[in-house]
């Protein structure tokens, strides 16, 4: 069963996001535009939530946060949302989530509308962050290139062994359990995590891990118990 580390052995975006947010909170220098995408939509969703929680003041979230979650999207509405200033938050946050406007044949917008949005990206106000999440991307398209030039793009690939075992261990600790890092990694692989032939992600792994926790009475899950649960 194939399993590989993050491309080029670089730090996984799930860790980079935390550092980026920490630095931005101290300096006040937030990116104007971001794109979160990749196979690990669990981590895409977590990162989106983490950014929102650190950027938006809860008391004024209705004014400082605009979310577009169902297409077809009107680029002029997105642009208009970006042009409004935040009331109490560090930035006005505009989220366009789960769209296919970065895909090869986008269904949410026609070509001229996409071009309009792409041309606007460099002109996003400093008081705004435009945050995209997408399932698939085409790196040759103008919108993707505009975001790459003006902001940050994170590709959430499957976790490497060390990060994966740490992710699982954290969930075990929350349930008062523990297991060895090697056993946890082997359990994840046996379930199909990072198998390119299977659509098995952290969403699936979290459910299988819950089953393993429920089936074990003791505080430490053995390799045998993990494998039986898997």
Secondary structure, DSSP 8 states (H G I E B T S, - for coil): -----SGGG---HHHHHHHHHHHHHHH----SEEEEESS-HHHHHHHHHHHHHHHS-GGGHHHHEEEE-SSS--HHHHHHHHTS--SSSSSEEEEEEEE-TTSTT-SSS-HHHHHHHHHHGGG--TTEEEEEEES---TTSHHHHHHHHHSEEEE-----HHHHHHHHHHHHHHTT-B--HHHHHHHHHHHTTT-TTS---HHHHHHHHHHHHHH--SSB--HHHHHHH-
